[in-house]
Each structure stands twice: as structure tokens, then as C-alpha cells.
Amino acid sequence: MESASRILVAEDSALLRRMIGDVLRATGYTVLEAADGASALHRARTEDPSVLLMAREMEGMDGLAVLDALRADPHTADVPVVFVTGHTDARDLAEGLERGAHDYVRKPVDPVELVARIRTALRLRTLHDELARRNAELEQLARTDVLTGLANRRHADDVLRATIASARRHRRTLSAVLVDVDRFKAVNDLHGHAAGDAVLREIAVRLAAGLREEDLAARWGGEEFLLLLPDSPDAGGVCERLREAVAERPVNVHGLLELDVSASFGWAPWTGEETGEALIGRADVALYAAKNGGRDRVVAAKPVVVRGVADAA
């Protein structure tokens, strides 16, 4: 709400600062004060004002220097800045606008004009915040599987590349796990796709619940999931616990029936050199072995054999 907005007033004239503060308080705003540029920058960074009303001319760090610092910091880059200035030269005014100021209030300050320009700046902040919120939602949707709420394959691919790069740079371990729901086609054929969707959603919940914050669970495609376990000392043990969690109780489908479910797991440790595609490929081979071996089991990828020159000859 506008009445709850906080306006940071930065002005080295105590008299003008008090006058402006009185006008804004009478309008219903909360007023924060700063007597110089350095204090204004500090309070803007730590107290997140809705608008910064700032004198352009201040001793030491002037308004333009504060503006530049705010725009260079991602946390304050979008705070609307309204300058209070005695400058009337159009080139001086244009410089501040080009560097990111929202508006100007000229001295001597007229209370009616002051409030009007603050309200305009607040509307700008509201529109910007709403745009940022919607963009964040769109970004989240672009990275999320709609059915399960897990990461989608596109996002998982990006995370896999980034995680391998980090593991290579810091010489850390990484394991990739492919999980496939056993006999999932039969669920769809016998009970319908709504039941199949319910099974996928519940298995996603059970997998995610057994992972650490730094791990990733993604829907890889169809009834298949990908797990990335960085710095996991016992990936095989993690897989076994997750396998048990999937199979430990039936999935309740809309209160109408309960379905016993299980999943097969194939996992592979990163060799330290291979690409993400190669790592997933080895996990896929292990998953295939788990399915062929009777399902509802965990199979580790076979160790990679590095052949010497003589062996390769």
C-alpha cells in the first residue's frame, strides 16, 4: 500500500530535510533520513526504501555518485531515485536522468509537486515489482515440470553442465541416478492416465523428500526421473533408501484405489573427465540392467576401465 511506503530523504541541509520529512509524514509515508551521500547509500542498501529522494548536490559523495553506486548493485538497481536540485540547466538535468534517476524536484521545493512526484515514483516501483514477480514466475515455469513440480529436463540439462563444471574445477565428486517407474504402462492401461499422473506426482514427492537441498530431482521424461547427487559419499545407499521409500506404501489415487508401486534405479559416479551426456549414458545402462534384473532394485554402473597404450594397441 502507498501509505505504508518508506521514503528515504537524503539531504545535507537539516532544515530542508526536516521540511520535506514533515510533508511526507503528513501524507502518510514513513520517512527515513540521511544527512550525506554515504549514509544514503548505506541505508538504501540495508533498509530497502520504496523511493530515494536525494539532493543532487551534497558535500563528499554527491547524489550522482550515490546513484551510480545504487545502479551498479543488483540489490538496489531498481530503487526509484528522485533528485532534489537547484540546477535548472537542461543538460545537468538530462545527465541525471540518463544515469538512472527517475525524476527531479526543483528547489525551492513545492509540497504539492513533491508529493505528486513521489506518488509517480511509487507507481513506477509498484509496476516494476509486479513485472519482476511475473518474470520470476515465468522463469520458474520454464524450469519446472508442470505435472510433478520437479525440475524439467531443460533445467536438469543446465544444472548437469554447471555441476560438472563445478566438480571439475573444485575436484569434487558427483553421481547421476536414473529412476524408472516399474510397469508404468500397465497403470495407464488398466486405470487410466489420471491414475498414472497421480503415481508420478507421488513418486516425485517421495524422491524429493529423500534428497538434500544441494541435490537435484528432475523429471527426465515420461516415467523416468534424474537425480544429481554432488559430493554424496554413499550414492548407492541413497538410491537404496529412495527405492524403499517409493515401494514402502501404495499410492492413493484420488481416494478411489491404492496402487502398489516400485521403481528401478541405475546410478553412475562421474569419472572426473566425462561429459554429462556420457555420465547419463552410463547411468542409463545401469538402469537397463536393473530393469532386466527383475526391477525394484538398484544397480551401479560398471567401473570405467582406462586402457593403456599397450592395451589399446
C-alpha positions as MATLAB code, in Angstrom:
seq = 'MESASRILVAEDSALLRRMIGDVLRATGYTVLEAADGASALHRARTEDPSVLLMAREMEGMDGLAVLDALRADPHTADVPVVFVTGHTDARDLAEGLERGAHDYVRKPVDPVELVARIRTALRLRTLHDELARRNAELEQLARTDVLTGLANRRHADDVLRATIASARRHRRTLSAVLVDVDRFKAVNDLHGHAAGDAVLREIAVRLAAGLREEDLAARWGGEEFLLLLPDSPDAGGVCERLREAVAERPVNVHGLLELDVSASFGWAPWTGEETGEALIGRADVALYAAKNGGRDRVVAAKPVVVRGVADAA';
ca = [
       0.000    0.000    0.000;
       1.156    3.542   -0.756;
       0.563    4.691    2.826;
       2.990    2.020    4.059;
       5.739    3.152    1.679;
       9.083    4.215    3.106;
      10.781    7.244    1.631;
      14.471    7.782    2.262;
      15.245   11.508    2.308;
      18.934   12.269    1.754;
      19.733   15.955    2.191;
      22.643   17.660    3.919;
      20.512   20.667    4.875;
      18.874   19.741    8.168;
      16.219   22.411    7.669;
      15.210   21.221    4.200;
      15.398   17.586    5.290;
      13.013   18.294    8.171;
      10.613   20.267    5.943;
      10.474   17.515    3.331;
      10.084   14.875    6.040;
       7.172   16.755    7.602;
       5.354   16.980    4.257;
       5.814   13.280    3.564;
       4.799   12.201    7.065;
       1.668   14.335    6.828;
       0.831   12.450    3.633;
       1.131    9.138    5.459;
       4.561    7.945    4.410;
       7.249    6.544    6.678;
      10.333    8.724    6.379;
      13.951    7.592    6.722;
      16.678   10.232    6.799;
      20.302   10.518    5.729;
      22.487   13.614    6.154;
      25.044   12.761    3.443;
      25.642   10.590    0.416;
      27.489    7.795    2.181;
      24.718    7.429    4.760;
      22.109    7.471    1.988;
      23.893    4.655    0.163;
      24.197    2.596    3.341;
      20.528    2.992    4.274;
      19.379    2.259    0.731;
      21.349   -0.986    0.777;
      20.239   -2.096    4.236;
      16.671   -0.801    4.584;
      15.147   -1.171    1.095;
      13.286    2.140    0.808;
      10.427    2.403   -1.673;
      11.851    5.643   -3.084;
      15.050    7.604   -2.508;
      14.510   11.381   -2.515;
      18.009   12.778   -2.634;
      19.798   16.082   -3.026;
      21.944   16.054   -6.113;
      24.423   18.478   -4.578;
      25.981   17.192   -1.346;
      29.478   17.511    0.018;
      31.653   14.450   -0.196;
      29.692   11.769   -2.051;
      27.197   13.690   -4.166;
      23.881   12.476   -5.492;
      25.228   11.313   -8.844;
      27.895    9.199   -7.157;
      25.251    7.605   -4.923;
      23.055    6.989   -7.962;
      25.892    5.279   -9.822;
      26.619    3.044   -6.816;
      22.952    2.104   -6.490;
      22.595    1.219  -10.150;
      25.759   -0.896  -10.051;
      24.379   -3.026   -7.192;
      21.755   -5.624   -8.247;
      20.037   -5.299   -4.858;
      19.418   -1.557   -5.253;
      19.482   -1.116   -9.011;
      15.722   -0.682   -9.219;
      15.116    1.756   -6.354;
      13.500    4.876   -7.910;
      15.644    7.951   -7.292;
      14.130   11.431   -7.313;
      16.684   14.233   -7.177;
      16.146   17.471   -5.310;
      18.217   20.132   -7.028;
      18.722   23.805   -7.586;
      20.091   23.159  -11.090;
      17.987   24.490  -13.925;
      20.285   23.738  -16.845;
      18.675   21.145  -19.119;
      21.979   19.365  -19.729;
      22.517   18.918  -15.991;
      19.020   17.519  -15.562;
      19.434   15.219  -18.555;
      22.682   13.797  -17.157;
      20.967   12.517  -14.017;
      18.089   11.004  -15.997;
      20.497    9.282  -18.380;
      22.383    7.788  -15.443;
      19.221    6.301  -13.989;
      17.356    8.914  -11.955;
      13.586    8.708  -12.194;
      12.640   12.350  -11.736;
      13.596   15.767  -10.335;
      12.110   18.130   -7.768;
      13.491   21.639   -8.093;
      14.307   23.969   -5.242;
      12.557   25.735   -3.660;
      10.507   22.610   -3.024;
       6.774   22.923   -3.555;
       4.919   20.465   -1.239;
       2.191   19.683   -3.809;
       4.716   18.969   -6.556;
       6.859   16.950   -4.135;
       4.013   14.627   -3.174;
       2.912   14.233   -6.807;
       6.391   13.208   -7.937;
       6.788   10.783   -5.036;
       3.471    9.168   -5.945;
       4.615    8.808   -9.551;
       7.859    7.192   -8.388;
       5.916    4.815   -6.152;
       3.716    3.768   -9.053;
       6.881    3.051  -11.019;
       8.200    0.911   -8.156;
       4.906   -0.989   -7.920;
       4.863   -1.676  -11.665;
       8.490   -2.760  -11.624;
       7.965   -5.083   -8.645;
       4.946   -6.661  -10.333;
       6.907   -7.140  -13.543;
       9.781   -8.715  -11.617;
       7.352  -11.043   -9.837;
       5.753  -12.144  -13.100;
       9.116  -12.649  -14.762;
      10.212  -14.799  -11.821;
       7.038  -16.859  -12.156;
       7.624  -17.319  -15.887;
      11.226  -18.327  -15.262;
      10.073  -20.815  -12.640;
       7.526  -22.275  -15.053;
      10.185  -22.566  -17.734;
      12.333  -24.639  -15.354;
       9.580  -26.767  -13.787;
       7.750  -29.890  -14.852;
       4.080  -28.972  -14.600;
       2.862  -32.406  -13.521;
       5.337  -33.233  -10.758;
       6.666  -29.837   -9.694;
      10.229  -31.105  -10.102;
      12.797  -29.572  -12.407;
      12.137  -30.293  -16.063;
      14.623  -31.804  -18.478;
      15.730  -28.441  -19.860;
      16.633  -27.179  -16.401;
      18.215  -30.503  -15.449;
      20.480  -30.293  -18.505;
      21.605  -26.814  -17.438;
      22.230  -27.940  -13.851;
      24.118  -31.010  -15.039;
      26.515  -28.905  -17.109;
      27.023  -26.418  -14.282;
      27.507  -29.163  -11.677;
      30.090  -30.975  -13.778;
      31.956  -27.718  -14.366;
      31.967  -27.047  -10.626;
      33.021  -30.605   -9.796;
      35.866  -30.395  -12.293;
      37.014  -27.003  -11.024;
      36.912  -27.969   -7.341;
      37.765  -31.674   -7.781;
      34.552  -32.863   -6.213;
      32.500  -35.988   -6.718;
      29.174  -36.294   -8.484;
      26.766  -39.149   -9.090;
      23.901  -39.297  -11.567;
      20.887  -41.542  -10.981;
      18.173  -42.553  -13.419;
      14.931  -43.810  -11.888;
      12.236  -45.572  -13.867;
       8.772  -46.434  -12.525;
       8.217  -50.161  -12.885;
       5.347  -51.397  -15.082;
       4.044  -47.869  -15.529;
       2.376  -48.619  -18.866;
       0.152  -51.144  -17.091;
      -1.021  -48.445  -14.681;
      -2.118  -46.240  -17.572;
      -3.671  -49.143  -19.486;
      -5.605  -50.574  -16.534;
      -6.522  -47.462  -14.555;
      -6.218  -44.550  -16.960;
      -3.833  -41.645  -17.376;
      -5.240  -39.775  -14.370;
      -4.075  -42.654  -12.180;
      -0.711  -42.644  -13.932;
      -0.348  -38.927  -13.273;
      -1.163  -39.468   -9.596;
       1.530  -42.141   -9.375;
       4.144  -39.868  -10.967;
       3.278  -36.994   -8.647;
       3.537  -39.149   -5.538;
       6.792  -40.784   -6.582;
       8.216  -37.311   -7.268;
       7.273  -36.306   -3.715;
       8.917  -39.398   -2.240;
      12.111  -38.912   -4.226;
      12.419  -35.221   -3.391;
      11.769  -35.876    0.295;
      14.820  -38.135    0.492;
      17.298  -35.699   -1.026;
      19.457  -32.926    0.375;
      18.990  -29.293   -0.542;
      22.025  -29.381   -2.834;
      20.740  -32.418   -4.756;
      18.507  -32.190   -7.811;
      15.455  -34.234   -8.719;
      14.050  -33.793  -12.213;
      11.517  -35.436  -14.438;
      13.694  -36.695  -17.249;
      10.859  -37.868  -19.481;
       7.724  -39.991  -19.277;
       8.023  -42.135  -16.162;
      11.753  -41.547  -15.800;
      13.463  -39.267  -13.259;
      17.002  -37.950  -12.988;
      18.759  -37.339   -9.676;
      22.046  -35.469   -9.365;
      23.970  -36.070   -6.144;
      27.025  -33.813   -5.786;
      29.508  -34.657   -3.036;
      27.472  -37.663   -1.949;
      29.749  -40.182   -0.181;
      27.255  -43.046   -0.499;
      25.180  -42.596   -3.650;
      24.341  -46.299   -3.706;
      22.967  -46.093   -0.171;
      20.915  -43.033   -1.099;
      19.439  -44.918   -4.042;
      18.563  -47.877   -1.842;
      16.783  -45.652    0.680;
      14.855  -43.956   -2.091;
      13.911  -47.287   -3.633;
      12.494  -48.381   -0.285;
      10.657  -45.060    0.125;
       8.987  -45.468   -3.267;
       7.843  -49.022   -2.587;
       7.063  -48.836    1.142;
       3.368  -47.985    0.750;
       0.750  -47.931   -2.027;
      -0.144  -44.743   -3.870;
      -3.630  -43.499   -3.082;
      -5.304  -42.417   -6.314;
      -7.937  -39.777   -5.567;
      -9.295  -41.858   -2.699;
     -10.649  -44.410   -5.170;
      -7.940  -47.071   -5.238;
      -4.477  -47.843   -3.964;
      -1.717  -48.982   -6.266;
       1.452  -50.787   -5.270;
       4.409  -49.118   -6.953;
       8.122  -49.682   -7.277;
      10.991  -48.198   -9.245;
      14.315  -49.302  -10.660;
      17.493  -47.285  -10.123;
      20.659  -47.076  -12.180;
      23.456  -44.847  -10.969;
      26.927  -43.864  -12.075;
      29.719  -41.873  -10.422;
      31.306  -39.173  -12.555;
      34.784  -40.204  -13.688;
      36.211  -36.711  -13.421;
      36.644  -36.368  -17.164;
      33.494  -37.451  -18.991;
      30.741  -35.221  -20.322;
      27.294  -35.037  -18.817;
      25.937  -36.996  -21.759;
      28.432  -39.789  -21.123;
      27.632  -39.843  -17.400;
      23.888  -40.120  -18.047;
      24.591  -42.785  -20.649;
      26.357  -44.977  -18.094;
      23.545  -44.460  -15.583;
      21.092  -45.480  -18.315;
      22.991  -48.701  -18.953;
      22.841  -49.456  -15.218;
      19.092  -48.702  -15.193;
      18.596  -51.085  -18.106;
      20.390  -53.765  -16.103;
      18.127  -53.088  -13.104;
      15.022  -53.475  -15.259;
      16.357  -56.675  -16.835;
      17.401  -57.986  -13.445;
      13.851  -58.062  -12.121;
      13.002  -54.394  -11.411;
      12.641  -52.753   -7.982;
      16.390  -52.741   -7.467;
      19.487  -50.552   -7.551;
      22.328  -51.223   -9.989;
      25.586  -49.291  -10.141;
      27.322  -48.614  -13.426;
      30.351  -50.737  -14.139;
      33.678  -49.023  -13.387;
      35.235  -47.216  -16.322;
      38.362  -49.001  -17.439;
      41.088  -46.666  -18.646;
      43.065  -48.627  -21.185;
      46.779  -48.060  -21.549;
      48.629  -47.596  -24.817;
      49.648  -51.232  -24.877;
      46.113  -52.418  -24.208;
      44.712  -50.223  -26.917;
      47.202  -51.401  -29.495;
];
